[in-house]
Amino acid sequence: MPEPADTTSAGPRLLGPADVRSMAAALDLRPTKQRGQNFVIDANTVRRIVREAGVSGDDVVIEVGPGLGSLTLALLAVARRVVAVEVDPVLAAALPATIATHAPAEAANCEVVLADAMRVTEIPGPPPTALVANLPYNVSVPVLLHLLALLPSLEHGLVMVQAEVADRLAAPPGSKVYGVPSVKAAWYADVRRAGAIGRNVFWPAPNVDSGLVAWTRRDPPATTATREQVFKVVDAAFAHRRKTLRSTLKEMAGSAAAAEAALAHAGVDPMARGEVLGVEQFARVAEGLHLDD
């Protein structure tokens, strides 16, 4: 007997395992690793994601990679509007019909955009206030950073990513997994680990564990350096993790002495390594390296 989808007297009817498999069969869809297609088949999981994301009736949500619509339907139950960005033309074309069937009252509140989230330059309609997505794991960090840079209206959100990536994004300075994603995400937001997700809530089940990362927008560090300059310093500092900052930054600075002067400007020990610096310290180092700009 097919497993029933979650049905309520009000609001969208969420997808269950039988729904997802029958929809995929109807589309002759074979999920691909290339596009990171692992579809959520558990209604409780999408409810949890929406709850942890703090989505309210005031939010305009951007969702990346809606797939067959499991999370989209849960978002429509709460948000004012959802913009779903999907790179797969078959999935993008099918999503409006799914919404019309499972959430007819909310159909007008959803817009599907056929696009690569890494390449979008604008989002139609009112400025989005939240980003909630089951991100394709092979491009999760670049997509998140691109959208945070592109859309300053984003105030908060939650993304589901590979567990190791979730750890990196939320890692504090000094942690073994602290690195480039940690610092760049911290430029835009306060980031925290928001829980783990089991493999059995997906179809097909991935061969990696998943984690939730929640974030709240905050002002970037007060600095005369540009974001691009700061991020260039971050990239250089972590290019050779075992080397000191004096060594990793000497090429960018023009000499080891100039690198040491920039570090002194920031109050940073030149023999320190990048993994002990917070984003504010990286900004001060960038100021020292670009004092003549």
Secondary structure, 3 states (H helix, E strand, C coil): CCCCCECCCCCCCECCHHHHHHHHHHCCCCCCCCCCCCEECCHHHHHHHHHHHCCCCCCEEEEECCCCCHHHHHHHCCCCEEEEEECCHHHHHHHHHHHHHHCHHHHHHEEEEECCCCCCCCCCCCCCCEEEEECCHHHHHHHHHHHHHHCCCCCEEEEEEEHHHHHHHHCCCCCCCCCHHHHHHHHHEEEEEEEEECHHHEECCCCCCEEEEEEEECCCCCCCCCHHHHHHHHHHHHHCCCCCHHHHCHHHHCCHHHHHHHHHHCCCCCCCCHHHCCHHHHHHHHHHHCCCC
